Structures are given as structure tokens and as C-alpha cells.
Amino acid sequence: MDERVREHAAMLVDWSARVDAGDDVVVSVAEDAHDLGVAVAEALGERGATVTTLYGSDELSRAYLKGAEAGVDSGDSDDSGDSDDSGDADDADDTPIFDDDLAVDRAIFEAADAYLRIGGGRNTTATADVSPETRRAYAKARKGVREARMDTDWVSTVHPTRSLAQQAGMAYEEYRDFVYDAVLRDWEALAAEMSEMKAVLDAGEEVRLVTERDDAPDTDVTMSIAGRTAVNSAASVAYDSHNLPSGEVFTAPYDTAGEAFFDVPMTIDATRVRDVRLVFEGGEVVDFAAEAGEDALADILDTDAGARRLGELGIGMNRGIDRFTDSILFDEKMGDTVHMAVGRAYDACLPEGESGNDSAVHVDMISDVSERSRMEVDGEVVQRDGTFRWEDGFEE
């Protein structure tokens, strides 16, 4: 086993999840992430934790969802149960109705102290032929399970696999080096750097992002951040951070207005989406377009009322991630990028007792801000052409 796999496991268990002796830990392992799963299990055993393992398979999920669709087509599905969405257009006769009383799934996470998700499947588009209506119905039904899972000390990471390397357009050996360079780094030092951006956002009331391109639509969008708390996402639950790797500062905006263009390609629900344009009025998306994958974007925005509002504004600050890989886990953390997510807001950004934007989805979209761009907080430029005001080379 590559020694970096054990280093990755130790980073996940110790720095990211902060697992202690006696903790009950749920570990979900994807099909081709076996080596990292083994290393994580070993590390948890050494630390005296209790482990429950799950098989996190996109192929298995596809089989279940396609089976549910086939059951509807044959008239075998049971649509007699209660569903909060039974009157919605989404629940047409040809859409499966999933039971939302998932007591067993919820109980697993309600009893857990930590949840570690290790991605690394065999096919990054394994669920491409599942209908959008089925995806939405399934996402809504599992909302309670997601909430229980997110109440744990949860962390998501990936094991470098050939499918992810192929999606990134890289040789397998090259991709492994890329992943470990992003994961195995001095997170305390990066946290200190990112604290500058957190302080600016915590003190601010309004963010404005502007980009000007000759070959693409401009961005000019404003959003309120008053009363919000930014998260210094340094790859550890101690920082309210839940991804490894990480390297972003994010907050929960509201009252969004203007137009935003996202030029970094991404895969949403197994569909390639690129060159997305969103128009906001009164905090909601009122118009949208995409050069590719527009139907997939429409399906996301139609999930529920919260899917048309922003749940996150994130600023990428991990300069150890030096290229786009078509993986949101890496791409949104890359330096010289800003991302916005439609859908659910994270509680860590909200005042005690306040509810933020609520949705069954949280979908990030990314803009390259390395040139002809600026980000203002309360009218003061804090980043221009990807360079922050506290960095060498910043120009007023």
C-alpha cells in the first residue's frame, strides 16, 4: 500500500474528524476506495473508536432507483403511503414515491458521533440514466437522513481512482500525486492565511462580485452577508469544515440581486454543465441559461422553493489545487475562484436560532476570477484578479 494512503487516513481521522476513543463512527466506502477504507478502519481501531461500515456505491443506488422506476411502469409501486409532496407536480404517475420515514437510516446517524464518507467510485456518471423526477423525489424523501448525518462530525474525502483521474483528464499516477498534494498539507498554516478573509466577511454587510470578459457574459451581483458568520474551512470539524481537502472561506448570503456567470465546467447529477448564467431578483433566480446541461440545471432549480436561492458564497484559497478536475471537492477550493451554491445554507454561518435557506439540494457553481475581476465588501476591493489585498501584487 502506498504510504500516502495511511497518511491520508491519519489526516482524516485525527485532523479532520478529531476522533476520540469511544466515539461511534460510521464510515461509507465507495467501490474503488477499498485501500483508503482499510487504512481508515485501522486508524480508528488504533484510536479506540467503534466502527460501522457502509457500502457507498453509485452503481447500487442506480440499481435501486431504476428498479423503482420499473416498478412504477409495471404498476407494482405502492403509492398509498403518506408523502409531504403528494400534491406536487413532481409526483406524477410515472415518478416513484419513496418512503420518507427512513427510521433505520436515520437511527444509524442519530447514534453516530462522526461520519466519514470516502468517495471513489468506478463510474462518475453511474446514475446518468435515472430520470430527474426520480432524483428529486429521492432527494426529498431522504432529507431527514441528510439532516441527521449533518448533525454528526462528518467529513467527506476521496480516494484517487482511475475513474476520477479520467474525469479530470489526467494519467492515474499524475492524479494520485495531485490528490495527495491537495490533502497532505499544513492545514494550520492555511487556516491562518484564510482567517484574513473570514475577518473581512464577518465584519461586512454586502458583497459585490464583478467580472468583465470579452468572450463571455459579465458578472455583476450583490448579496447581503450582514449578521452571518464566515467559516474558515480548514479541513477540520474544529473549524466547522467538512471536506478533505478544503481551503475556502464561505458564508450564507441572502437578498441576492444581479447577474452571475459561471465559466468552470462541472458535472451535476451525472450531466456535464458549463457556462451557466443566473439572474437574481429579490433573492431568487428568475432567469437562467447554460451552454450545456441546461435541462439538468432546470431540474435542480425546480427541486423546491429554496433551490432558487443562494445558500453559499465561497472563496477558494487553496493554491495547492492548481487545475480544474471536474470534481467539486477540489475545484471549489482552488485559488483564483469564487463559487456560489443554490440551495441549502449551512447552519455554521447562521446566528443561533435562525434558519437559513432550506432546500433538499446544495449545488455549487464556480467562476474563474484570475483576471478582469474584483470582489468588494462594503464598497472596498478585497480581491482583484485573484489576488487578495493582503498579498503581494495586489493593485488598488
C-alpha positions, 0 to 999 in steps of 0.5 A: 500500500502506498504510504500516502494512503495511511497518511491520508487516513491519519489526516482524516481521522485525527485532523479532520474528524478529531476522533476520540476513543469511544466515539461511534463512527460510521464510515461509507466506502465507495467501490474503488476506495477499498485501500483508503477504507482499510487504512481508515478502519485501522486508524480508528481501531488504533484510536479506540473508536467503534466502527460501522461500515457502509457500502457507498456505491453509485452503481447500487443506488442506480440499481435501486432507483431504476428498479423503482422506476420499473416498478412504477411502469409495471404498476407494482409501486405502492403509492398509498403511503403518506408523502409531504409532496403528494400534491406536487407536480413532481409526483406524477404517475410515472415518478416513484414515491419513496418512503420518507420515514427512513427510521433505520437510516436515520437511527444509524446517524442519530447514534453516530458521533462522526461520519466519514464518507470516502468517495471513489467510485468506478463510474462518475456518471453511474446514475446518468440514466435515472430520470430527474423526477426520480432524483428529486423525489429521492432527494426529498424523501431522504432529507431527514437522513441528510439532516441527521448525518449533518448533525454528526462530525462528518467529513467527506474525502476521496480516494484517487481512482482511475475513474476520477483521474479520467474525469479530470483528464489526467494519467492515474499516477499524475492524479494520485500525486495531485490528490495527495498534494491537495490533502497532505498539507499544513492545514494550520498554516492555511487556516491562518492565511484564510482567517484574513478573509473570514475577518473581512466577511464577518465584519461586512454587510454586502458583497459585490462580485464583478467580472468583465470578459470579452468572450463571455457574459459579465458578472455583476451581483450583490448579496447581503452577508450582514449578521452571518458568520464566515467559516474558515474551512480548514479541513477540520470539524474544529473549524466547522469544515467538512471536506478533505481537502478544503481551503475556502472561506464561505458564508450564507448570503441572502437578498441576492440581486444581479447577474452571475456567470459561471465559466468552470465546467462541472458535472451535476447529477451525472450531466456535464454543465458549463457556462451557466448564467443566473439572474437574481431578483429579490433573492431568487433566480428568475432567469437562467441559461447554460451552454450545456446541461441546461435541462439538468440545471432546470431540474435542480432549480425546480427541486423546491422553493429554496433551490432558487436561492443562494445558500453559499458564497465561497472563496477558494484559497487553496493554491495547492489545487492548481487545475480544474478536475471536474470534481467539486471537492477540489475545484471549489477550493482552488485559488483564483475562484469564487463559487456560489451554491443554490440551495441549502445554507449551512447552519455554521454561518447562521446566528443561533436560532435562525434558519437559513435557506432550506432546500433538499439540494446544495449545488455549487457553481464556480467562476474563474476570477484570475483576471478582469475581476474584483470582489468588494465588501462594503464598497472596498476591493478585497480581491482583484484578479485573484489576488487578495489585498493582503498579498503581494501584487495586489493593485488598488 
